[in-house]
Amino acid sequence: MRSMFWCSILSVALLGGTACKKSAEEKAQAKFEKAQEEVKDQRDDVRDQQKDVRDEMKDVRDEQKDVAKEQGELNKAQADLAGARVEYRAHLNERLARIDADISTLESKPDARSHEAAVKLRVRRDELATKIDRIGDQTDAKWDEFKKDTDTKFDAIENDIRNNRD
C-alpha cells in the first residue's frame, strides 16, 4: 500500500508539474497573441495617421493654390487702383488747368475787386496743387478722405470763380 501511495503521489506530482508547465505555455502563447494583436493595432494606427498626414498635405496644397489665386486677384486689384489714381490725378490736373485759365481771366479784368479775388484764388489753387502733388503718399485707408477733401476744395474754388465772373 505504501508503494501504491507513493506511486499515486508521484503520478500527481508528475501530472501536476506537466499541467503547470502547460499553463505557462498557454500564458506565453496568450501573451504572444496579445502582443501580436497590439502590433497589428499599432500598425493600423500608424497607417491611419499616415493617411491623415497625406490628406492634410493635400489640404495644404489646396490652400496654397487658393492663396496664390487670391494673391493674383489682389495684385490685379492693386494695379486697377493704381490706374484709377493715375486717371484721377489727370482729371485733377485738367481741373487745375481750367482754374488757372479762369484766374488769368479774372486777373486781366481792370477792376481791383477782380484782381484781389484772383490773388486769393491763386493762393487756394496753389495749396490745392501742393495737395495733389502728394497724391502718391495717400494710403488706401485715407484715400476716400483725400478724394472727398480735394473735390470739396475744387468745388469751392470753382464756385468762387463763377461768383466773381459776374
Disulfide bonds with the S-S distance in Angstrom:
none
